[in-house]
């Protein structure tokens, strides 16, 4: 396994288990060396939540607090997301939450005492994508919410632009569909801003209103039972 990883330093595929559910994948992900980000991160931060969730929320990568605690969305952005989900009528306890990239990428400041988020690049996102696809296959949600550009590109391709495609139901690309959910099953992606972008916005109230509006699109799709509306 190690030789395979060294031959292809940006690919998590050799580390995925051949069988097993989320627990087996979470255990295997803890040992992932599929890209260099593991070298500085504290630990792998795998997804958490309901293993049969109808909705999956995908962020960019763990932040400082998530890296230390080993759980996704437990920092300020996670608290804001929880508030927005509650207002949109989505029970976070029945959702599954994860990130497109499972290790924290950062630069340091203040003599190395402060770790500052640095966006993952395309190679790192692509290397980690097999973990995300495995989570989606195992959970088999009806709706996936892409929180920000990195999540959107991981799910919909490099041409995705969150500012142009947010707040609408977008069919999940065929290659990412889950055969186990049935040939006629169709999953949808709803894209929106990452909660951290709301926290950084000059007009935070307007940015939050946009996030909430987009989440309500996902909530309505779930309540309708058939996201396509057919």
C-alpha positions in Angstrom: 0.0 0.0 0.0 2.8 2.4 0.9 4.5 1.8 -2.5 1.2 2.6 -4.3 0.8 5.8 -2.3 4.4 6.9 -3.1 3.9 6.2 -6.8 0.8 8.4 -6.8 1.2 11.0 -4.0 -2.1 12.8 -4.7 -4.6 9.9 -4.6 -6.4 8.6 -1.5 -7.8 5.6 -3.4 -5.2 3.1 -2.1 -6.3 3.8 1.4 -10.0 3.2 1.0 -11.2 -0.1 2.4 -12.6 -2.6 -0.1 -15.7 -3.3 2.0 -17.4 -2.0 5.1 -19.6 0.9 6.1 -18.8 4.4 7.4 -17.1 3.1 10.5 -14.6 1.1 8.4 -14.0 4.1 6.2 -13.5 6.4 9.1 -11.0 4.1 10.6 -9.1 3.8 7.3 -9.2 7.5 6.6 -7.3 8.1 9.9 -4.3 6.4 8.2 -4.7 8.2 4.9 -1.5 9.5 3.3 -3.1 10.3 0.0 -1.7 13.8 -0.2 0.9 15.8 1.8 -1.7 17.6 3.9 -1.6 14.8 6.5 2.0 15.8 7.4 1.0 19.0 9.3 -2.6 18.3 10.3 -3.3 17.0 13.7 -5.6 14.3 12.4 -8.0 13.2 9.7 -11.5 14.8 10.1 -14.0 12.4 8.7 -17.7 13.1 8.3 -20.2 12.6 11.1 -23.9 12.2 11.4 -26.8 10.0 10.5 -25.6 7.1 8.4 -28.9 7.0 6.5 -29.4 10.8 6.3 -31.6 12.2 3.5 -29.4 15.2 3.4 -25.6 15.6 3.4 -23.8 18.9 3.9 -20.3 19.2 2.4 -17.9 21.9 3.4 -14.4 22.7 2.2 -12.0 21.4 4.8 -11.6 21.2 8.6 -10.7 24.5 10.4 -8.4 24.9 13.4 -10.9 23.7 16.0 -12.1 20.8 13.8 -8.5 19.7 13.3 -7.9 19.7 17.1 -11.2 17.9 17.9 -11.5 15.6 15.0 -15.0 16.6 14.2 -16.4 18.6 11.3 -18.1 22.0 11.7 -17.5 22.5 15.5 -16.0 26.0 15.2 -17.7 29.4 14.6 -18.7 28.4 11.1 -20.3 25.3 12.4 -22.3 27.2 15.0 -23.6 29.6 12.3 -24.5 26.6 10.1 -26.4 25.0 12.9 -28.4 28.2 13.4 -29.2 28.5 9.7 -30.2 24.8 9.5 -32.6 25.2 12.4 -34.2 28.3 10.8 -34.5 26.5 7.5 -36.2 23.6 9.1 -33.4 21.0 8.7 -32.6 18.9 11.8 -28.8 18.7 12.0 -29.1 15.6 14.1 -30.6 13.8 11.1 -28.1 15.1 8.6 -24.6 13.9 7.7 -21.9 16.6 7.7 -18.5 16.3 6.0 -15.8 18.1 4.0 -14.4 17.8 0.5 -10.9 17.7 2.0 -10.3 15.8 5.3 -7.1 17.4 6.5 -6.6 21.0 7.7 -4.4 23.1 5.4 -2.9 26.2 7.0 -0.1 28.7 7.2 1.2 30.0 10.5 1.5 33.5 12.0 2.4 35.1 15.3 5.6 33.1 15.7 3.9 29.9 14.7 1.2 30.1 17.4 -1.7 31.0 15.2 -2.8 28.7 12.3 -4.5 30.5 9.4 -6.7 28.6 7.0 -5.4 28.2 3.5 -7.7 26.9 0.7 -6.8 23.4 -0.7 -5.7 23.3 -4.3 -7.1 21.2 -7.1 -4.6 18.4 -6.6 -5.5 18.1 -2.9 -9.2 18.3 -3.5 -9.0 15.6 -6.3 -6.8 13.4 -4.1 -9.4 13.4 -1.3 -12.4 13.1 -3.6 -12.6 9.3 -3.3 -13.4 9.6 0.4 -16.3 12.0 -0.3 -17.7 9.8 -3.0 -17.5 6.8 -0.7 -19.4 8.7 2.0 -22.1 9.7 -0.5 -22.4 6.1 -1.7 -22.7 4.8 1.8 -25.2 7.4 3.1 -27.1 7.6 -0.2 -28.8 11.0 0.5 -31.5 12.6 -1.6 -30.0 16.1 -1.4 -26.4 17.2 -1.0 -25.7 20.8 0.0 -22.4 22.1 -1.3 -21.1 24.8 1.1 -18.8 26.9 -0.9 -16.8 26.7 -4.1 -14.5 23.9 -3.1 -17.4 21.6 -2.2 -19.2 22.6 -5.4 -16.2 21.8 -7.6 -15.6 18.5 -5.8 -19.3 17.5 -6.5 -20.0 19.2 -9.9 -16.6 19.7 -11.6 -14.0 22.5 -11.9 -16.3 24.8 -14.0 -18.7 25.2 -11.1 -19.2 28.7 -9.8 -21.1 29.1 -6.6 -22.2 32.7 -7.4 -23.9 31.6 -10.6 -25.4 28.2 -9.6 -26.4 28.7 -5.9 -29.9 28.1 -4.6 -31.1 25.8 -7.3 -31.6 22.0 -7.6 -28.7 20.6 -9.7 -28.8 16.9 -10.7 -25.8 15.0 -9.3 -23.4 14.0 -12.1 -24.1 10.5 -13.2 -20.7 9.2 -12.3 -21.3 10.1 -8.7 -24.7 8.4 -8.5 -25.2 5.4 -6.1 -26.3 2.2 -7.9 -27.5 0.8 -4.6 -30.2 3.4 -4.4 -31.9 2.2 -7.5 -31.6 2.9 -11.2 -34.3 5.5 -11.2 -33.0 7.3 -8.2 -31.7 10.8 -8.7 -29.9 12.9 -6.2 -29.6 16.7 -6.3 -27.0 19.2 -5.2 -27.9 22.6 -3.8 -25.0 25.0 -3.7 -24.6 27.9 -1.3 -21.9 30.0 0.5 -19.7 28.4 3.1 -20.7 29.7 6.5 -17.2 31.1 7.0 -17.8 33.3 4.0 -20.9 34.7 5.8 -18.7 35.4 8.9 -16.2 37.3 6.7 -18.8 39.2 4.7 -19.0 43.0 5.0 -22.8 42.7 5.0 -23.1 39.7 7.2 -26.9 40.1 7.5 -27.4 39.9 3.7 -24.9 37.0 3.4 -26.7 35.1 6.1 -30.1 35.7 4.4 -28.7 34.2 1.2 -27.4 31.1 3.0 -30.7 30.7 4.7 -32.6 31.1 1.4 -30.5 28.4 -0.3 -30.9 26.0 2.6 -34.7 26.4 2.4 -34.5 25.2 -1.2 -32.9 22.0 0.1 -35.4 21.7 2.9 -38.3 22.1 0.5 -36.9 19.4 -1.7 -36.9 17.1 1.2 -40.4 17.9 2.3 -41.7 17.5 -1.2 -40.4 14.0 -1.2 -39.4 14.2 -4.9 -36.7 16.9 -5.3 -37.2 17.0 -9.1 -40.8 18.1 -8.6 -42.1 15.4 -10.9 
